Amino acid sequence: MTTTYLLEPELTKSSYEEETYSKTINNKEVEIIVVSFYRWSEFEIELTDSEKEEILKKEEVNLSNYSIEFISSNDCFKMDYEIKNEDSYTEEEIDNITTHINNSDDDFNLLELEENDWVPGDVTYGLTCKCTLKKIE
């Protein structure tokens, strides 16, 4: 039997979202991972009693290992990206990929990715701290 909880991070600035984007560039399938860090987030999570005990002991939580529903997040204060399997590309290819990611002098943003025809994929949520749980009645 499972119970539904409201899950929140114990600390601010400790929740993140990892999203994969893909695009074919010069006949090669390229994937990048975009990591967005938030000041706060909330999730609904279903846990058994043993899963509840286990998750409350964790110093960091990969929420994709559980049955969750994203509720909200606020104030994305940092966003980074990395090219998946970057070692498999030449320096010239990396320069070309980077141009496809962000071809302006502005900071990196997701709207520009979509404008440059990157296709969103899987999303993973996590916390870099312990979590709190409140039973949802």
C-alpha positions in Angstrom: 0.0 0.0 0.0 1.2 3.5 -0.8 0.6 6.9 0.7 0.7 10.2 -1.1 3.0 13.0 0.2 3.9 16.5 -0.6 7.7 16.4 -1.0 9.8 19.5 -0.7 13.6 20.1 -0.3 14.9 20.8 3.2 17.0 23.7 1.8 16.5 26.4 -0.7 18.5 26.4 -3.9 18.7 22.7 -3.9 16.3 21.3 -6.5 17.1 20.7 -10.1 15.7 19.5 -13.4 17.7 17.7 -16.1 16.3 17.7 -19.6 17.7 16.1 -22.6 17.5 17.8 -26.0 18.5 16.3 -29.3 19.2 17.5 -32.9 20.9 16.1 -36.0 23.9 18.2 -37.0 26.0 17.3 -40.0 24.3 13.8 -40.1 25.2 13.1 -36.4 22.6 12.8 -33.7 23.7 15.2 -30.9 22.3 15.2 -27.4 22.7 17.9 -24.8 21.7 17.8 -21.1 20.3 21.0 -19.7 20.3 21.4 -15.9 18.2 24.1 -14.3 18.5 24.9 -10.6 15.6 26.3 -8.6 15.2 28.1 -5.3 12.2 26.0 -4.5 10.1 23.1 -5.8 7.2 20.9 -4.8 6.3 17.3 -5.9 3.6 14.9 -5.1 5.1 11.4 -4.4 3.6 8.0 -3.7 5.6 5.9 -1.3 5.3 2.7 0.6 6.3 2.7 4.3 9.8 1.3 3.5 10.3 3.8 0.6 9.4 6.6 3.0 12.0 5.5 5.5 14.6 5.1 2.7 14.0 8.5 1.1 14.1 10.4 4.4 17.6 9.0 5.1 19.0 10.2 1.7 21.4 13.2 1.6 20.5 13.6 -2.1 17.4 12.4 -3.9 16.9 11.3 -7.5 13.2 11.7 -7.8 13.0 9.8 -11.0 13.4 6.6 -9.0 10.0 7.2 -7.5 6.4 7.7 -8.6 6.2 11.5 -8.6 4.2 14.3 -10.1 5.8 17.7 -10.5 3.7 20.4 -8.9 5.8 23.6 -9.1 9.1 25.3 -8.9 10.1 28.9 -8.7 13.0 31.2 -9.5 15.4 29.4 -11.8 18.6 30.9 -10.6 21.1 29.0 -12.7 21.1 27.0 -15.9 23.9 24.9 -17.4 24.3 22.5 -20.3 26.7 19.8 -21.3 27.2 18.0 -24.6 26.5 14.3 -24.0 29.5 12.2 -25.0 31.5 15.3 -25.7 34.7 13.2 -26.1 33.4 11.7 -29.3 33.4 15.0 -31.2 36.2 16.9 -32.7 36.9 20.5 -31.6 35.4 21.8 -34.9 32.2 19.7 -34.3 31.9 21.0 -30.7 32.2 24.6 -32.0 29.5 23.9 -34.5 27.2 22.3 -31.9 27.8 25.2 -29.6 26.7 27.6 -32.4 23.5 25.5 -32.8 22.9 25.8 -29.0 23.4 29.5 -28.6 24.1 31.7 -31.6 23.7 35.0 -29.7 25.8 36.8 -27.2 23.1 36.5 -24.6 23.0 34.0 -21.8 21.9 30.4 -22.6 18.1 30.0 -22.6 15.7 27.3 -23.5 13.7 29.4 -26.0 16.7 29.8 -28.2 17.2 26.0 -28.1 13.6 25.5 -29.4 14.1 28.3 -32.0 17.2 26.4 -33.2 15.1 23.2 -33.7 16.4 21.2 -30.7 13.8 18.5 -29.7 13.1 18.1 -25.9 13.3 14.6 -24.4 13.4 13.0 -21.0 13.2 15.1 -17.8 14.8 14.0 -14.5 14.1 15.8 -11.2 16.3 15.7 -8.1 17.4 17.3 -4.9 20.9 18.0 -3.7 19.7 17.9 0.0 17.4 15.9 2.2 13.6 16.2 1.6 10.6 16.7 3.8 7.3 14.9 3.4 3.8 15.9 4.4 1.0 13.4 4.1 -1.7 14.6 1.7 -5.1 13.7 3.0 
